[in-house]
Amino acid sequence: MMTTVNPNNCPRCGSWNTGSSIGFNPQRINNDETLVSDCIFGCFDCKCEWRAVGFRLIARRDGGSPSEEAQEILCEAIKSAGELRIEVLSDDLV
């Protein structure tokens, strides 16, 4: 059975105490929403950092739920993203 890749789960210590810090290749959707790709994540417990290649998300200026337009664009971006993979950038303890 293949393990499901989840960028919200630390690949080093397994913690869920994680978050994304930056995304690449921004594509503006409207004045409030931007599609970003291949986000960098970090673990607050062990300080590991990783890049989620193939990961897409909608960044909103004021938070909240994405618009219907943004959700449609995100679905298309996910379909064309390819396989999600995790690349550990740093797993040094700080």
A tleap script that builds the chain and sets N, CA, C and O, in Angstrom:
source leaprc.protein.ff14SB
mol = sequence {
  NMET MET THR THR VAL ASN PRO ASN ASN CYS
  PRO ARG CYS GLY SER TRP ASN THR GLY SER
  SER ILE GLY PHE ASN PRO GLN ARG ILE ASN
  ASN ASP GLU THR LEU VAL SER ASP CYS ILE
  PHE GLY CYS PHE ASP CYS LYS CYS GLU TRP
  ARG ALA VAL GLY PHE ARG LEU ILE ALA ARG
  ARG ASP GLY GLY SER PRO SER GLU GLU ALA
  GLN GLU ILE LEU CYS GLU ALA ILE LYS SER
  ALA GLY GLU LEU ARG ILE GLU VAL LEU SER
  ASP ASP LEU CVAL
}
set mol.1.N position { 0.848 -1.183 0.000 }
set mol.1.CA position { 0.000 0.000 0.000 }
set mol.1.C position { 0.887 1.238 0.000 }
set mol.1.O position { 1.823 1.327 0.794 }
set mol.2.N position { 0.607 2.185 -0.874 }
set mol.2.CA position { 1.413 3.386 -1.003 }
set mol.2.C position { 1.009 4.422 0.046 }
set mol.2.O position { -0.180 4.630 0.290 }
set mol.3.N position { 1.992 5.070 0.664 }
set mol.3.CA position { 1.734 6.106 1.644 }
set mol.3.C position { 1.279 7.373 0.931 }
set mol.3.O position { 1.874 7.773 -0.070 }
set mol.4.N position { 0.229 8.001 1.441 }
set mol.4.CA position { -0.265 9.244 0.872 }
set mol.4.C position { 0.634 10.394 1.303 }
set mol.4.O position { 0.947 10.540 2.484 }
set mol.5.N position { 1.048 11.210 0.337 }
set mol.5.CA position { 1.885 12.369 0.627 }
set mol.5.C position { 0.988 13.500 1.106 }
set mol.5.O position { 0.000 13.832 0.449 }
set mol.6.N position { 1.321 14.086 2.230 }
set mol.6.CA position { 0.551 15.212 2.769 }
set mol.6.C position { 1.531 16.285 3.219 }
set mol.6.O position { 2.272 16.070 4.178 }
set mol.7.N position { 1.554 17.443 2.548 }
set mol.7.CA position { 2.506 18.483 2.904 }
set mol.7.C position { 2.245 19.128 4.265 }
set mol.7.O position { 3.100 19.850 4.777 }
set mol.8.N position { 1.073 18.876 4.858 }
set mol.8.CA position { 0.765 19.420 6.176 }
set mol.8.C position { 1.336 18.571 7.310 }
set mol.8.O position { 1.214 18.930 8.481 }
set mol.9.N position { 1.952 17.457 6.964 }
set mol.9.CA position { 2.522 16.530 7.937 }
set mol.9.C position { 4.041 16.547 7.785 }
set mol.9.O position { 4.549 16.296 6.693 }
set mol.10.N position { 4.769 16.837 8.854 }
set mol.10.CA position { 6.228 16.951 8.795 }
set mol.10.C position { 6.860 15.620 8.360 }
set mol.10.O position { 6.599 14.583 8.970 }
set mol.11.N position { 7.688 15.646 7.309 }
set mol.11.CA position { 8.326 14.409 6.852 }
set mol.11.C position { 9.425 13.928 7.794 }
set mol.11.O position { 9.887 12.794 7.664 }
set mol.12.N position { 9.850 14.757 8.730 }
set mol.12.CA position { 10.932 14.377 9.656 }
set mol.12.C position { 10.386 13.790 10.957 }
set mol.12.O position { 10.767 12.689 11.354 }
set mol.13.N position { 9.483 14.537 11.625 }
set mol.13.CA position { 9.025 14.085 12.945 }
set mol.13.C position { 7.571 13.627 12.965 }
set mol.13.O position { 7.106 13.083 13.967 }
set mol.14.N position { 6.846 13.841 11.863 }
set mol.14.CA position { 5.453 13.411 11.780 }
set mol.14.C position { 4.453 14.373 12.397 }
set mol.14.O position { 3.261 14.071 12.440 }
set mol.15.N position { 4.907 15.517 12.872 }
set mol.15.CA position { 4.024 16.484 13.518 }
set mol.15.C position { 3.030 17.091 12.521 }
set mol.15.O position { 3.307 17.196 11.326 }
set mol.16.N position { 1.880 17.481 13.042 }
set mol.16.CA position { 0.894 18.219 12.262 }
set mol.16.C position { 0.967 19.709 12.596 }
set mol.16.O position { 0.172 20.497 12.084 }
set mol.17.N position { 1.902 20.095 13.437 }
set mol.17.CA position { 2.088 21.493 13.847 }
set mol.17.C position { 2.953 22.184 12.794 }
set mol.17.O position { 4.105 22.534 13.053 }
set mol.18.N position { 2.381 22.377 11.602 }
set mol.18.CA position { 3.116 22.863 10.438 }
set mol.18.C position { 2.349 23.992 9.756 }
set mol.18.O position { 1.193 24.258 10.086 }
set mol.19.N position { 2.994 24.643 8.817 }
set mol.19.CA position { 2.326 25.675 8.035 }
set mol.19.C position { 3.133 26.032 6.810 }
set mol.19.O position { 4.336 25.781 6.749 }
set mol.20.N position { 2.464 26.620 5.833 }
set mol.20.CA position { 3.169 27.052 4.632 }
set mol.20.C position { 3.652 28.481 4.828 }
set mol.20.O position { 3.007 29.279 5.508 }
set mol.21.N position { 4.800 28.794 4.221 }
set mol.21.CA position { 5.365 30.128 4.393 }
set mol.21.C position { 5.465 30.906 3.092 }
set mol.21.O position { 5.404 32.135 3.110 }
set mol.22.N position { 5.617 30.225 1.969 }
set mol.22.CA position { 5.759 30.921 0.699 }
set mol.22.C position { 5.356 29.989 -0.435 }
set mol.22.O position { 5.529 28.772 -0.355 }
set mol.23.N position { 4.821 30.580 -1.482 }
set mol.23.CA position { 4.479 29.833 -2.686 }
set mol.23.C position { 5.152 30.500 -3.877 }
set mol.23.O position { 5.553 31.662 -3.798 }
set mol.24.N position { 5.275 29.777 -4.967 }
set mol.24.CA position { 5.985 30.271 -6.145 }
set mol.24.C position { 5.046 30.391 -7.337 }
set mol.24.O position { 3.923 29.886 -7.319 }
set mol.25.N position { 5.527 31.069 -8.372 }
set mol.25.CA position { 4.780 31.260 -9.624 }
set mol.25.C position { 3.384 31.822 -9.381 }
set mol.25.O position { 2.396 31.221 -9.803 }
set mol.26.N position { 3.290 32.976 -8.701 }
set mol.26.CA position { 1.967 33.536 -8.419 }
set mol.26.C position { 1.222 33.895 -9.698 }
set mol.26.O position { 1.789 34.458 -10.635 }
set mol.27.N position { -0.062 33.553 -9.712 }
set mol.27.CA position { -0.950 33.889 -10.820 }
set mol.27.C position { -2.173 34.582 -10.238 }
set mol.27.O position { -3.019 33.951 -9.604 }
set mol.28.N position { -2.253 35.898 -10.462 }
set mol.28.CA position { -3.364 36.666 -9.909 }
set mol.28.C position { -4.674 36.205 -10.529 }
set mol.28.O position { -4.781 36.063 -11.747 }
set mol.29.N position { -5.665 35.975 -9.683 }
set mol.29.CA position { -7.001 35.581 -10.129 }
set mol.29.C position { -7.904 36.811 -10.182 }
set mol.29.O position { -8.615 37.038 -11.160 }
set mol.30.N position { -7.859 37.594 -9.115 }
set mol.30.CA position { -8.616 38.848 -9.023 }
set mol.30.C position { -7.899 39.738 -8.007 }
set mol.30.O position { -6.764 39.442 -7.634 }
set mol.31.N position { -8.528 40.808 -7.555 }
set mol.31.CA position { -7.856 41.737 -6.630 }
set mol.31.C position { -7.565 41.140 -5.260 }
set mol.31.O position { -6.724 41.661 -4.527 }
set mol.32.N position { -8.243 40.063 -4.907 }
set mol.32.CA position { -8.090 39.481 -3.570 }
set mol.32.C position { -7.434 38.104 -3.544 }
set mol.32.O position { -7.015 37.647 -2.481 }
set mol.33.N position { -7.336 37.430 -4.697 }
set mol.33.CA position { -6.899 36.040 -4.697 }
set mol.33.C position { -5.787 35.788 -5.710 }
set mol.33.O position { -5.773 36.340 -6.810 }
set mol.34.N position { -4.854 34.926 -5.289 }
set mol.34.CA position { -3.724 34.553 -6.136 }
set mol.34.C position { -3.496 33.053 -6.006 }
set mol.34.O position { -3.531 32.508 -4.902 }
set mol.35.N position { -3.266 32.395 -7.122 }
set mol.35.CA position { -2.899 30.982 -7.134 }
set mol.35.C position { -1.390 30.896 -6.996 }
set mol.35.O position { -0.666 31.542 -7.754 }
set mol.36.N position { -0.900 30.110 -6.044 }
set mol.36.CA position { 0.538 29.901 -5.876 }
set mol.36.C position { 0.846 28.408 -5.938 }
set mol.36.O position { -0.014 27.569 -5.671 }
set mol.37.N position { 2.093 28.093 -6.296 }
set mol.37.CA position { 2.505 26.710 -6.546 }
set mol.37.C position { 3.731 26.329 -5.740 }
set mol.37.O position { 4.491 27.189 -5.296 }
set mol.38.N position { 3.915 25.030 -5.556 }
set mol.38.CA position { 5.145 24.457 -4.989 }
set mol.38.C position { 5.550 25.153 -3.689 }
set mol.38.O position { 6.666 25.654 -3.562 }
set mol.39.N position { 4.640 25.173 -2.745 }
set mol.39.CA position { 4.826 25.922 -1.496 }
set mol.39.C position { 5.905 25.335 -0.589 }
set mol.39.O position { 6.163 24.132 -0.588 }
set mol.40.N position { 6.519 26.222 0.176 }
set mol.40.CA position { 7.473 25.839 1.218 }
set mol.40.C position { 6.694 25.708 2.523 }
set mol.40.O position { 5.917 26.592 2.885 }
set mol.41.N position { 6.906 24.610 3.217 }
set mol.41.CA position { 6.269 24.353 4.509 }
set mol.41.C position { 7.345 24.249 5.580 }
set mol.41.O position { 8.509 23.986 5.278 }
set mol.42.N position { 6.953 24.454 6.826 }
set mol.42.CA position { 7.859 24.295 7.941 }
set mol.42.C position { 7.161 23.675 9.130 }
set mol.42.O position { 5.946 23.794 9.288 }
set mol.43.N position { 7.940 23.013 9.964 }
set mol.43.CA position { 7.435 22.376 11.180 }
set mol.43.C position { 7.816 23.228 12.377 }
set mol.43.O position { 8.985 23.568 12.558 }
set mol.44.N position { 6.835 23.572 13.190 }
set mol.44.CA position { 7.084 24.375 14.375 }
set mol.44.C position { 7.724 23.557 15.495 }
set mol.44.O position { 8.299 24.123 16.425 }
set mol.45.N position { 7.627 22.232 15.410 }
set mol.45.CA position { 8.179 21.383 16.463 }
set mol.45.C position { 9.664 21.080 16.259 }
set mol.45.O position { 10.453 21.211 17.195 }
set mol.46.N position { 10.052 20.678 15.052 }
set mol.46.CA position { 11.454 20.279 14.837 }
set mol.46.C position { 12.216 21.199 13.876 }
set mol.46.O position { 13.401 20.987 13.616 }
set mol.47.N position { 11.529 22.220 13.351 }
set mol.47.CA position { 12.144 23.235 12.468 }
set mol.47.C position { 12.502 22.710 11.075 }
set mol.47.O position { 13.201 23.400 10.332 }
set mol.48.N position { 12.051 21.531 10.705 }
set mol.48.CA position { 12.284 21.007 9.360 }
set mol.48.C position { 11.558 21.895 8.344 }
set mol.48.O position { 10.484 22.424 8.631 }
set mol.49.N position { 12.150 22.053 7.160 }
set mol.49.CA position { 11.512 22.777 6.071 }
set mol.49.C position { 11.475 21.891 4.830 }
set mol.49.O position { 12.418 21.144 4.572 }
set mol.50.N position { 10.388 21.971 4.060 }
set mol.50.CA position { 10.257 21.163 2.856 }
set mol.50.C position { 9.448 21.911 1.814 }
set mol.50.O position { 8.672 22.816 2.121 }
set mol.51.N position { 9.656 21.502 0.573 }
set mol.51.CA position { 8.918 22.061 -0.548 }
set mol.51.C position { 7.949 20.998 -1.049 }
set mol.51.O position { 8.329 19.849 -1.273 }
set mol.52.N position { 6.699 21.395 -1.220 }
set mol.52.CA position { 5.672 20.492 -1.723 }
set mol.52.C position { 5.517 20.754 -3.222 }
set mol.52.O position { 4.730 21.604 -3.638 }
set mol.53.N position { 6.270 20.020 -4.015 }
set mol.53.CA position { 6.258 20.178 -5.471 }
set mol.53.C position { 4.964 19.579 -6.014 }
set mol.53.O position { 4.637 18.428 -5.726 }
set mol.54.N position { 4.239 20.357 -6.792 }
set mol.54.CA position { 2.950 19.932 -7.309 }
set mol.54.C position { 1.788 20.406 -6.453 }
set mol.54.O position { 0.630 20.194 -6.813 }
set mol.55.N position { 2.078 21.043 -5.329 }
set mol.55.CA position { 1.041 21.552 -4.436 }
set mol.55.C position { 0.568 22.914 -4.935 }
set mol.55.O position { 1.389 23.741 -5.332 }
set mol.56.N position { -0.709 23.152 -4.922 }
set mol.56.CA position { -1.292 24.420 -5.330 }
set mol.56.C position { -2.227 24.910 -4.234 }
set mol.56.O position { -2.902 24.113 -3.583 }
set mol.57.N position { -2.264 26.227 -4.032 }
set mol.57.CA position { -3.220 26.790 -3.092 }
set mol.57.C position { -3.617 28.189 -3.523 }
set mol.57.O position { -2.931 28.833 -4.316 }
set mol.58.N position { -4.741 28.646 -2.986 }
set mol.58.CA position { -5.225 29.999 -3.219 }
set mol.58.C position { -4.847 30.839 -2.008 }
set mol.58.O position { -5.229 30.522 -0.881 }
set mol.59.N position { -4.104 31.900 -2.240 }
set mol.59.CA position { -3.781 32.869 -1.186 }
set mol.59.C position { -4.792 34.008 -1.301 }
set mol.59.O position { -4.977 34.581 -2.374 }
set mol.60.N position { -5.441 34.328 -0.182 }
set mol.60.CA position { -6.422 35.427 -0.159 }
set mol.60.C position { -5.890 36.563 0.678 }
set mol.60.O position { -5.330 36.355 1.755 }
set mol.61.N position { -6.067 37.749 0.179 }
set mol.61.CA position { -5.590 38.954 0.869 }
set mol.61.C position { -6.164 39.061 2.278 }
set mol.61.O position { -5.440 39.388 3.218 }
set mol.62.N position { -7.454 38.790 2.431 }
set mol.62.CA position { -8.102 38.946 3.731 }
set mol.62.C position { -8.532 37.631 4.362 }
set mol.62.O position { -9.369 37.629 5.264 }
set mol.63.N position { -7.979 36.517 3.907 }
set mol.63.CA position { -8.356 35.215 4.441 }
set mol.63.C position { -9.762 34.836 3.998 }
set mol.63.O position { -10.308 35.432 3.069 }
set mol.64.N position { -10.330 33.870 4.645 }
set mol.64.CA position { -11.675 33.434 4.305 }
set mol.64.C position { -11.683 32.387 3.209 }
set mol.64.O position { -10.636 31.927 2.753 }
set mol.65.N position { -12.878 32.025 2.801 }
set mol.65.CA position { -13.061 30.998 1.775 }
set mol.65.C position { -12.791 31.562 0.388 }
set mol.65.O position { -13.096 32.724 0.117 }
set mol.66.N position { -12.219 30.741 -0.494 }
set mol.66.CA position { -11.976 31.208 -1.858 }
set mol.66.C position { -13.283 31.381 -2.637 }
set mol.66.O position { -14.277 30.709 -2.361 }
set mol.67.N position { -13.264 32.282 -3.603 }
set mol.67.CA position { -14.423 32.509 -4.461 }
set mol.67.C position { -14.650 31.295 -5.351 }
set mol.67.O position { -13.782 30.430 -5.468 }
set mol.68.N position { -15.815 31.237 -5.974 }
set mol.68.CA position { -16.115 30.144 -6.901 }
set mol.68.C position { -15.128 30.167 -8.072 }
set mol.68.O position { -14.665 29.119 -8.521 }
set mol.69.N position { -14.813 31.368 -8.559 }
set mol.69.CA position { -13.839 31.510 -9.649 }
set mol.69.C position { -12.486 30.917 -9.249 }
set mol.69.O position { -11.876 30.174 -10.018 }
set mol.70.N position { -12.027 31.246 -8.055 }
set mol.70.CA position { -10.734 30.740 -7.579 }
set mol.70.C position { -10.768 29.228 -7.406 }
set mol.70.O position { -9.790 28.552 -7.727 }
set mol.71.N position { -11.870 28.687 -6.907 }
set mol.71.CA position { -11.989 27.241 -6.724 }
set mol.71.C position { -11.908 26.508 -8.059 }
set mol.71.O position { -11.284 25.451 -8.147 }
set mol.72.N position { -12.527 27.055 -9.087 }
set mol.72.CA position { -12.466 26.442 -10.411 }
set mol.72.C position { -11.046 26.464 -10.960 }
set mol.72.O position { -10.583 25.476 -11.531 }
set mol.73.N position { -10.354 27.585 -10.790 }
set mol.73.CA position { -8.972 27.709 -11.256 }
set mol.73.C position { -8.065 26.758 -10.480 }
set mol.73.O position { -7.172 26.139 -11.057 }
set mol.74.N position { -8.294 26.642 -9.175 }
set mol.74.CA position { -7.504 25.728 -8.349 }
set mol.74.C position { -7.707 24.277 -8.806 }
set mol.74.O position { -6.741 23.521 -8.905 }
set mol.75.N position { -8.928 23.896 -9.076 }
set mol.75.CA position { -9.205 22.518 -9.539 }
set mol.75.C position { -8.451 22.221 -10.825 }
set mol.75.O position { -7.857 21.151 -10.958 }
set mol.76.N position { -8.466 23.142 -11.764 }
set mol.76.CA position { -7.745 22.944 -13.018 }
set mol.76.C position { -6.238 22.882 -12.783 }
set mol.76.O position { -5.544 22.079 -13.407 }
set mol.77.N position { -5.731 23.726 -11.889 }
set mol.77.CA position { -4.292 23.732 -11.585 }
set mol.77.C position { -3.866 22.419 -10.938 }
set mol.77.O position { -2.782 21.913 -11.226 }
set mol.78.N position { -4.694 21.871 -10.077 }
set mol.78.CA position { -4.385 20.595 -9.428 }
set mol.78.C position { -4.367 19.465 -10.458 }
set mol.78.O position { -3.492 18.600 -10.420 }
set mol.79.N position { -5.327 19.476 -11.370 }
set mol.79.CA position { -5.386 18.440 -12.410 }
set mol.79.C position { -4.125 18.431 -13.272 }
set mol.79.O position { -3.676 17.370 -13.706 }
set mol.80.N position { -3.554 19.606 -13.520 }
set mol.80.CA position { -2.386 19.696 -14.396 }
set mol.80.C position { -1.056 19.716 -13.640 }
set mol.80.O position { 0.001 19.833 -14.261 }
set mol.81.N position { -1.093 19.605 -12.320 }
set mol.81.CA position { 0.111 19.748 -11.500 }
set mol.81.C position { 1.032 18.539 -11.520 }
set mol.81.O position { 2.220 18.675 -11.226 }
set mol.82.N position { 0.531 17.384 -11.849 }
set mol.82.CA position { 1.350 16.186 -11.761 }
set mol.82.C position { 1.326 15.625 -10.350 }
set mol.82.O position { 0.555 16.072 -9.501 }
set mol.83.N position { 2.169 14.653 -10.115 }
set mol.83.CA position { 2.212 13.971 -8.826 }
set mol.83.C position { 2.823 14.865 -7.747 }
set mol.83.O position { 3.838 15.522 -7.978 }
set mol.84.N position { 2.207 14.883 -6.583 }
set mol.84.CA position { 2.711 15.646 -5.447 }
set mol.84.C position { 3.916 14.923 -4.848 }
set mol.84.O position { 3.869 13.716 -4.612 }
set mol.85.N position { 4.998 15.671 -4.603 }
set mol.85.CA position { 6.151 15.076 -3.937 }
set mol.85.C position { 6.745 16.071 -2.956 }
set mol.85.O position { 6.606 17.283 -3.122 }
set mol.86.N position { 7.395 15.559 -1.951 }
set mol.86.CA position { 7.993 16.368 -0.892 }
set mol.86.C position { 9.508 16.359 -1.060 }
set mol.86.O position { 10.118 15.297 -1.188 }
set mol.87.N position { 10.108 17.534 -1.058 }
set mol.87.CA position { 11.560 17.678 -1.097 }
set mol.87.C position { 11.995 18.365 0.192 }
set mol.87.O position { 11.712 19.545 0.394 }
set mol.88.N position { 12.680 17.632 1.060 }
set mol.88.CA position { 13.150 18.213 2.308 }
set mol.88.C position { 14.284 19.187 1.996 }
set mol.88.O position { 15.256 18.832 1.330 }
set mol.89.N position { 14.146 20.412 2.483 }
set mol.89.CA position { 15.146 21.446 2.253 }
set mol.89.C position { 16.121 21.543 3.408 }
set mol.89.O position { 17.318 21.746 3.208 }
set mol.90.N position { 15.594 21.394 4.635 }
set mol.90.CA position { 16.416 21.485 5.837 }
set mol.90.C position { 15.761 20.665 6.913 }
set mol.90.O position { 14.571 20.815 7.189 }
set mol.91.N position { 16.546 19.789 7.527 }
set mol.91.CA position { 16.003 19.040 8.655 }
set mol.91.C position { 16.911 19.186 9.872 }
set mol.91.O position { 16.948 18.332 10.757 }
set mol.92.N position { 17.646 20.306 9.881 }
set mol.92.CA position { 18.526 20.576 11.029 }
set mol.92.C position { 17.706 21.046 12.209 }
set mol.92.O position { 16.768 21.826 12.049 }
set mol.93.N position { 18.049 20.583 13.369 }
set mol.93.CA position { 17.402 21.077 14.573 }
set mol.93.C position { 17.943 22.463 14.884 }
set mol.93.O position { 19.147 22.703 14.799 }
set mol.94.N position { 17.051 23.368 15.243 }
set mol.94.CA position { 17.449 24.747 15.554 }
set mol.94.C position { 17.396 24.949 17.040 }
set mol.94.O position { 17.693 26.041 17.525 }
savepdb mol mol.pdb
quit
